Amino acid sequence: MRLKDKVAIITGGAKGIGKETAFLFSKEGAKVIICDFDENIGKKTLEVLKAQNSEASFFKVDVTDRSNVQNMVNETKAKYGKIDILVNNAGITADAFLTNMTEEQWDKVINVNLKGVFNCTQAVAPIMIEQGYGVILSASSVVGIYGNIGQTNYAAAKAGVIGMTKSWARELGKRGVRVNAVAPGFIITDMTAKVPEKVLDLMKSKTPLGRLGSPEDVARAYLFLASDEASYINGQVLGVDGGLII
């Protein structure tokens, strides 16, 4: 098992990519801490993991609330004595054209998708530095690299995640902490479930592999980067996009 006895915090871990990551990490031997704002779904995900004899916990966490995040990190450290992996997976959208985007839409996405990553990483970093090891992974997006119509806020946040990832890789690498990001393309999640079929077909046609990605595709990328197999990978952005950016 590639993550045997590792302690892994996964934000946005109740559903979609986060949920699949929690299941995969658990299967590979990790002790998983599911963090999500949706308490009902979070507890259901925890029940499934427990039924599989996985060691897991759930915390209702608002990643924009620094004290909330710090309490979760403190309790995790107190319980397990360490934190090996942080997956900054929580994210939202609030799309609109630039001329129509409200300040509320801007702030909401920036606070969750960018500040939330900062809050969680800043909370675990001292623990990992003291340990002399750790892995920090964050969800960016192809949108953060190339932009997208109607997603000024999302693109800005995901581009910011890349900038933070590279900065932290420089700062923390000397302390034994690896920092990387994944940049998914079009992935089948609750977000895409609301997209019209003709738009999904267009997304598929733009992807060289001819299909949308699955949450498992991204979870496997997280697993690789979290494992010792990626021990010399630091400050990178791994595209999981079916060749979309070619």
Summary of the structure (lengths in Angstrom):
residues: 246
radius of gyration: 17.1
end to end distance: 33.5
largest distance: 51.1
contacts: 869
relative contact order: 0.14
helix: 51%
strand: 17%
